[in-house]
Amino acid sequence: MRISTAQRTENENRIRAAMDRLLRGELPPGGKCDIKTLAHEAGVDRTAFYGTRPYAHLRAEFERRLQALQQAGDIPDPREAQITRLKAENAKLKERLAKSEQTIDELTDLRPQALARLAAQHEEIVRLREAALGTSRVSRLPAPRTTVIGTCS
């Protein structure tokens, strides 16, 4: 069924008006910023936007304008904006998790070294105490008092 030039012009005007609404972010409930929603909003069959059909040039224009908005950082579809935001947040969290895991690995590797150093220091202290017992030049301090005189409170 052929349509007249006037009908085609009227359809193109409806498509352009629907295109402008969608690109401004005025999406119908349950709709997206895509060709299917554009066709539904304009009251035109969706297949008319593909191949050599009459409104293929309007599909190309819609996709070009949508891509330009997305490159500028303005995403008219709130769901797409949310998906983009969540993907960025997910990437940040993955990076943060990788850094945390790296820090945990470094600290886990440091633990045996710290324990070995403490053991070596303890052995050195024991050795020095034993060496000090045999020397008369070192005087021993009196042991601390263990008896309590009076009340502590």
Salt bridges, closest charged atoms under 4 A:
GLU10 OE2 - ARG14 NH1 3.42
GLU12 OE2 - ARG8 NE 3.50
GLU12 OE2 - HIS57 NE2 3.75
ASP20 OD1 - ARG65 NH2 2.82
GLU26 OE2 - ARG24 NE 3.02
GLU41 OE1 - ARG21 NH2 3.55
GLU41 OE2 - HIS40 ND1 4.00
GLU61 OE1 - ARG16 NH1 2.66
GLU61 OE2 - ARG65 NH1 3.81
GLU63 OE1 - ARG59 NH1 3.33
ASP77 OD1 - ARG79 NE 3.80
GLU89 OE1 - ARG85 NH1 3.54
GLU95 OE2 - LYS99 NZ 3.57
GLU124 OE2 - ARG127 NH2 2.53
